[in-house]
Amino acid sequence: MASDCEHAQQLLNLFAPDQIAAVVHVMEVMLDPLARKLANAPPPELPSGRNTTSPFRTKRSSPGSASP
């Protein structure tokens, strides 16, 4: 792990000051507990679009039957 930290430090030394600020922001977001929970949360269940209990469901006529 020490070698990874040293390598990260060497890479950080190559950045311009504004790039350092961006990298620091990314690291802060990565370490934020709420951001971690949101990133690891399962996707929300969305309605499928086919609501079989809808009161607005229309009755389909079978082929050959007369429609009103």
C-alpha positions in Angstrom: 0.0 0.0 0.0 2.9 2.4 0.7 4.1 2.0 -2.9 0.5 2.9 -4.1 0.5 6.0 -1.9 4.0 7.0 -3.2 2.9 6.5 -6.8 -0.2 8.6 -6.2 2.0 11.3 -4.7 4.2 11.2 -7.7 1.2 11.5 -10.0 -0.2 14.4 -8.0 3.1 16.3 -8.3 2.6 16.3 -12.1 -0.8 18.1 -12.0 -1.4 21.8 -12.3 -3.0 23.6 -9.3 -6.5 23.6 -10.9 -6.2 19.9 -11.7 -5.2 19.2 -8.1 -8.4 20.9 -6.9 -10.4 18.7 -9.3 -8.7 15.5 -8.1 -9.2 16.5 -4.5 -12.9 17.1 -5.1 -13.2 13.6 -6.8 -11.5 12.0 -3.8 -13.8 13.8 -1.4 -16.9 12.6 -3.3 -15.5 9.1 -3.3 -15.1 9.2 0.5 -18.4 10.8 1.3 -20.5 8.2 3.2 -23.8 9.3 1.6 -22.4 9.2 -1.9 -21.1 5.7 -1.3 -24.5 4.5 -0.1 -26.2 6.1 -3.1 -23.6 4.6 -5.5 -24.1 1.1 -4.0 -27.8 1.2 -3.6 -30.0 -0.9 -5.9 -31.7 0.9 -8.7 -35.3 2.0 -7.8 -38.1 -0.1 -9.0 -39.9 1.8 -11.7 -43.5 1.0 -12.8 -43.5 -1.4 -15.8 -46.0 0.7 -17.7 -48.5 -2.2 -17.8 -50.9 -1.7 -15.0 -53.2 -4.6 -15.2 -55.4 -3.2 -12.4 -56.1 0.1 -14.1 -59.7 1.2 -14.1 -59.1 2.7 -17.5 -58.3 -0.6 -19.2 -60.3 -0.9 -22.3 -62.1 -4.1 -23.3 -60.8 -5.5 -26.5 -63.2 -7.0 -28.9 -62.5 -10.3 -30.4 -62.1 -10.7 -34.1 -65.5 -11.0 -35.9 -67.5 -9.3 -33.1 -69.4 -6.1 -33.6 -68.1 -3.0 -32.0 -70.6 -0.5 -30.5 
